[in-house]
Amino acid sequence: MKRLFFLFCSFLLLQEAFAQQTFKTGDTLITSNENTATLGINKYVSLIGYGRIGIGTSLEDEHTGFSLNLEGQGRLGGRFEETDYIEQGAILNLNNLLKLDTQKPKISLQFRAQMFSGDNSFIVNNTVINMAEAFIQVDSLFDRDASVWLGQRFFRGPDIQMADYFNWNNLTGQGFAFRYKQSTLAMIATFPFAQSENNPYGDNFDPLRERYILNFQQGYYLDTAQKHLMTGLMEVHSADNLQTSTNFEIQNTGWVFGLKHEYTGERGFYNEATIRYGTGIANGPRDDGWSSRTFITLGYPDVNGKFKGAFSWHITDQIKIHSGKRMDWQAYFVYRNQRGAKDPVISQIQFPYADSIFPVPNRKWDFSIGVRPTIFLNKYLHLVLESQFQMREYIIPQLDPSGNVFFNDLGVASMTKFSIVPTFVPSAQKDAFGRPHIRLIYSLAFYNQVAKDNKLSEYLQQSNNLLGQYFGVRTEWWF
């Protein structure tokens, strides 16, 4: 913690020097939430919200529809089969509420609750409600292009929307951040719990997840037209007195370095490429339902409790083309290659997922790619077509006849999926990101034998086929 405090103070001194080479971007922190705008109710309150809900079937034995994506990949592979989920919140304008001078800094309070099914079914079943965001934000600080926030928030962005994947940074947690022009410095404390069946924040203590994270991002435009934006990322992870229930001490530091290039071209063309490298306990993500979280450590330490040789490569690219006439396009790929300690010892430490259906590996790699054209039949009716491909290495720890732990390489699982989604757009927007959507969804997935034999998808856990289907009617909205 002392190291982080020293680094924090050093970066505060460096930010002014960096900021002299940047351009004004407005009173918005370099982060984003879901694809949400704000709905102004009056001069005091604005609403924010996101939601998806509906019904579906697997077209087999009257089963409820299940996700067809490979297990452990989150929504990489497509999100049309996502289960019910709702966010609702509000932004309070304190300047107007407290009748402050309009020339003073802009002060706001933001709250957001999230609701979903605890048993991964309909939202009314075992409904879970969490306070996802509660923070204060001050913009136009000191009459400059500066902002500060403090509290609990979705500190993440940007995202690959068609895969529901926050590919650059996802440090959702409690903390604070300061932004000056294109420079952002944040300190985040993450939840010290493992994900559990009924709560994504978890109720099982995870010794490798309790930590503080110092995050620094610096943007720089490469051209005067501001079409090419390069952003650098650095994270420092620190966890004091990190021990397991058996008093086995573990290395408590990790680093992350990353680069992101964004290009905004003519006629609605946008491309974003990112590369990220993590070391030590910052070699996440181990699980992927919540995207690219570096603080979810993968693998096991060595006999000395060190994550020596641990690493994580994370490479992504996404393209968006918005013509506004006949068709929009989206495409992406994500490649991840990770490893725990070079010489792991797992008999000395118990991880939360040690006895789960999918035990924690010490290394893994995966690759996902997808493309989605949206055809505007008219302003109310769109035809969305999607093709996705995934492959992942599947290695699990097992016991040999002598009781010794070894890592069993079960091969590479793959899934290929096609979706056809006629969509009604009541807002009459010729835009792939116009909402709300009311969708009729049909998805067809093809698995290889490794995926089938190891039941590596929610669908395969209910079925025994190499071919999976989903048919449903769902709606999605945001504001």
Sequence and secondary structure as in RCSB ss.txt:
>XXXX:A:sequence
MKRLFFLFCSFLLLQEAFAQQTFKTGDTLITSNENTATLGINKYVSLIGYGRIGIGTSLEDEHTGFSLNLEGQGR
LGGRFEETDYIEQGAILNLNNLLKLDTQKPKISLQFRAQMFSGDNSFIVNNTVINMAEAFIQVDSLFDRDASVWL
GQRFFRGPDIQMADYFNWNNLTGQGFAFRYKQSTLAMIATFPFAQSENNPYGDNFDPLRERYILNFQQGYYLDTA
QKHLMTGLMEVHSADNLQTSTNFEIQNTGWVFGLKHEYTGERGFYNEATIRYGTGIANGPRDDGWSSRTFITLGY
PDVNGKFKGAFSWHITDQIKIHSGKRMDWQAYFVYRNQRGAKDPVISQIQFPYADSIFPVPNRKWDFSIGVRPTI
FLNKYLHLVLESQFQMREYIIPQLDPSGNVFFNDLGVASMTKFSIVPTFVPSAQKDAFGRPHIRLIYSLAFYNQV
AKDNKLSEYLQQSNNLLGQYFGVRTEWWF
>XXXX:A:secstr
 HHHHHHHHHHHHHHHHHHTT     S  S   SS   EE SSSEEEEEEEEEEEEE SSTT B    SBTTSTT
TT STT   EEEEEEEEEHHHHTT  TTS EEEEEEEEEEEETTSS TTSSEEEEEEEEEEEEESGGGSSEEEEE
EEE  B   BGGGTB  S B  EEEEEEEETTEEEEEEE   EEEETTEEEEEEE TTT  EEEEEEEEEESSTT
  EEEEEEEEEEE TT B TT  B   EEEEEEEEEEEE STTEEEEEEEEEEEGGG   SS TT   TTS  S 
  TTS  TT EEEEEEEEEEEE SSSEEEEEEEEEEEEE  SS   TT   TTTTSSS   SEEEEEEEEEEEEE
ESSSSEEEEEEEEEEEEEEEEEEE TTS EEEEEEEEEEEEEEEEEEEE TT   STT S EEEEEEEEEEE HH
HHHTT BTTTTT   SEEEEEEEEEEEE 
